[in-house]
Each structure stands twice: as structure tokens, then as C-alpha cells.
């Protein structure tokens, strides 16, 4: 049997195994190759918020002479409905010859997605990049605990196989493309109001309330905050916990070099 046929059979076998943790590697001889320390990461593919849709990238780094892979991705079926899995342009196994990879995906078991791909042009991939993009429908905010790699194997050019053991679940929260401070809501308000802001990158953030004399009334945020969408609540009290008087107040954010202020009104 030629090496190409061996790898083709391996790719088919990866998707014919029951989708149970350990079965993918248990059905194969893990004879060891150059990919024992390759690192697999699950991360969000789209930066901003997309209503009802979550796209994830499965990326691999430190790959050596990679020919193919098989992965079992587990997810919470109560929160996510699988839509599709596809190899995007420029994916790690994209061939220089223009020959498409043998790519397969299936969800025979609720909450488990089997993925496998193999190069069929006699070439191999070294380095890092995206393996596959997976799309789900969801109405929930994603949590790292919602997804895990139950099993996985990497196959090199010589047919050697390594189990995937280095796995990272990245930040799955949407990331804005700009700094922003929104108008508080409700406004006017009584007794409390919400202030939302956006950070495209981790920043040192200070969000404070001032009266019209420029005197600081209350500091809501003062520290380093990761990239993302956030909401801070002001309950109409000062730093000492006293209820402030009705009137117009300013709220001001400074996030690294970004500075913006807006007005709001407290009515009693």
C-alpha cells in the first residue's frame, strides 16, 4: 500500500471512530513523530459582535512536516447549534500545488464534532496557521468551558502519528475594533444607570464621575482591563456612599491615549 493510500485510510479512520474521548487515538498506533509539542488553540474568528453567530478558529502552532490531522471538538449542545466547518483561504494545509485537501467533518453525536483533513499532493506543512473555521448558531455569550478538545492526532509526511496534548482555549469574547464610550442608559435616571464602553486591546482604564464644577464624585473603574465590551453601573452615590443631589453629571473615561466624556442627568 502506498504512503498516500495509508494516509487516506488514516483520514477516513479518524472520522469512522466513535466520537468518544480517547477513541480517535485509541484506534491508531501513536508511534511518535515531530509534532509531539505542536500546540492547538481554539479562538474566536470574528472580532466584533455578530448577532446569533459564533465563529471559531482552530489554529496550530509549531507544526513540523504536517500531512493531516483528526480532532474531536466537544461543545455544549444546549447552547450551540453546529452550522458548518470549513477550511478558509490560507489555512495551514493549503497546498502550493493548488490541489484541495481531503477534508471531512461530521456531527453524528450531539455536542461532538469530528474534523479531519489530509494533504494529497505529497507536500507537508511546517509552522503555524488556521486548520479550520467552525460556525455555530447561539444566543449565549461564549465561555471557555463551553468547548474542549476531547481527542486529536497529527500525522506527518512519513505517516508518524502524535496525539494532540498541548491545547489552549483562548478568549472567546468579541473584541471591538475601536475605543468607544456610549451614552449612559437610562438617561435621565433614578436611582442607577449603566455606562458601556469598548476596548479593542487591553488598556489601563479610569472611568470616573464628576459634577459640573469638575470635582470628582466617584471612581467606577481604575485598573487594567482586557479587550472587550463592558458595562459599569453607577448607583448615584459618591465615594463615601452618600446619595448625590439631582442634577447634571459628567462621566469620563481614559483608556491609554483614548479620552472621552459625556453628560448624564440624575432626577429624583
N, C-alpha and C positions, 0 to 999 in steps of 0.2 A: 504494500500500500504506500503510495507516495506521501510525502510530508503534507502536501496541500490537502489531500484527502483525509489524513489523520486530523488535521486542524478543523476541517469542515465537520467531521464527525464529532469532534470535541465541542464545537459551537452548538451543534444540534443537541448533543447530550446535555449541555448546560441548561437548555430550555425544556428538556424532556424529564429532568429530575423533578420530584415533588418539591413544591416551594416551602420547605421546612428548613429552619436554620440548621446548617451543617450538612444537609443533603447534597448541596452542589459540590462541595469539596469532598464529601464522603464518597461520592460516586466516581471520583477521579483519583489518580495517583499523583499526589503532590510531591513531585520529585525534586523540586527546588530549582530556581533559575536566578536571573539577575534582578528580579522585581520584588524581592522579599521586603524591601524597605520603601517601595512605592507608596505614596500617600493619596488616599481617596478623600475628597471633600464634597459635601452637599452644601450648596449655597444658592441664594436667590439669583435668578437670571435677570429679572427686571428690577430696576432701581425704584421706580415710583409705584404708587398705588394703582392697581388695576382691579376694578370692582368685580368681585366674584371669581377671579382667576389668580392662580399661583403658578409661576413657572420656576422650576429649579434646574440648576446645572449640576451634573455630577462631573467633577474635574479630577484629573490625576496629575500628580507631580512626581518627578524623579523616576519616570519610566525608562526602561532600557530594552531596546530591541523588541518592543511590544508588538505582538501579532494579533492578539484578540483578548477578550475578557468575557466573564459572565458574572452577573450581580443580581442578588435578590434584595430589592428595596421594600421595606415594610413601612406602612403608613396607617393612620387611623381612618378606617372606612366610614366612621360616623361623622367625620369632619371633612373628608376629601373624596371627591369622585374623580377617578382617573380619566383623562381625556385622550392624551397621546404621548408618545415618546418618539423623539426623532434625533438624528444626527444633524447638527447645524453646520453651516458653511464654516470651514476652517477647523473642524473637530480634529482631535488628536490622531485618529486613524485615517484621516482623509489621505487618499493615495496620490502620489505625484504623477502616476500614470493615467489618472482620470477614471480608473476602474472603481466602481462602487464597492463598498464593503458589504459583507453578508451580515445584515443587521436584523435582529429579531426582538420582539417584545410581546409579553403576554401577561394577563391578569387572571389566571384560572382560579386563584384562591383570593377571596375578598381580603383586601388590606395588604396584598403582596404583589409586587410587580417584578417579573423576571426579565432581565435585559441581557443581551449577548450580541457581540459583534466580532467580525474577523476580517482582516485584510486578505484579499485573494490574489494579489499581484506579485507575491514574492518579496514584498518590502516589509519594513518594520518601522515603528515609531520610537523615538527617544526624546526625552524631555518632559514637558508638561502641556496640558491643554484640556479642553472640554471633551468628555466622552459622549455625553448625551444630554439633551434637554427634555425634561418631563413636565407636562402641564396637567394641573388639577383644577377642578371647579371647587370652590369653597366659599363659605360666608364667614369664616372664622379667621382670626389673626393667627398666623402660624407660630408654633413653638418648636424649639429644637427637639423636644421629647416626642414630637408627633411623627418623626421619621428616624429610621435606623437601617443600617446595612446588616441584614441577617446573615448573609454569606456572600462570598465572592472569590473569584480566581482570575489570575492574569496568566496569559500564555505567551511565551516569547517565540522568536523566529525559529528556534530549534525544536519547539514543541514542549519545552520545560514549563512546568506549572507552579505558580506561587499562590498561596492563599492571601487574600487581602486582609491585612491585620491593622494597618495604620489608617484610621478612619477619623474624620473630623466633621462635626455638624456646625456649619458656620452660622452667622447671624441671618435669620430668615425674615427679619422685619424689613419693610420697604424703606428705601433711602431717598430723600428728596434730592433734587438737582440744584437747589439754591437755598440760601438762608432766607427766612421769612418770619414775620411776626403778624399774626392775624388780629382782626378786631375781636375784642372780648365778646362773649355771649353768655347770658343775656346782657343787653345794654339798652337802657338803664337796668340796674339790677338791685335786688334786695332778697336775701341777705348775702348771697355769694355769686361769683361769676367765674367763668373759665377762660383762660388765656392759652391759645395754642401757638406753637412755634415750630419751625422746621430747621434741621441741621443736616447739611449734606456730608459733614465729616465730624469726627469727634472734636469738641471745642470746649474751651473754658467759658462757661456761661454764667452771667449775672443777670437776673431778672428781678427788678425792684419796682415798688410803688412809691409815687411821690405826690405831694399836694401841689397846689398851684404856686406856692412860694418856693418850690424847688426843694423842700425838705423831705428827706426820705422817711416814709411811713413804715414800710415793711419790705424785707428781702425775701423773695419766694424761692429763688434758685441761686446758689453760689458755689460752683464747683465744675468739675469736668463731666460732660455729658456725651454719650456716644451719638453717632449719627442716627437720625430718625425723626419721627413725628411725635410731638409731646404736648401735653396739656397740664397747665398749672392752675390751681384753684385759689382764688383769694376770697376769704370769708368776711371781708370788710373790717378786719381788726388790724391794729398796729402791732409793732414788735413786742409790746408789753401785754398783748392780749385784750386790749380795750377796744370797744366798738368805736369806729370813727364817725364823724358827723356826715350828714348828707352833703353832696356837692360833687364837683368835678375833680378827678384824679388822673394822674399820668402813670402809665406803666412803660418801662424802658428795658430793652434787652441789649446786652453787649455779648457777642459771641465771637471771640478773637477780634478781627477787624470790622465785623458787622455790628452796626449800632442802629437801632430804630426805636421810636417812641410813639405811643398812641394815647388818646384820651378815652375816659370812660366816666359814667355817672352813677353814683350811688344815691338812691331815693329811699326814703323811709316813710 
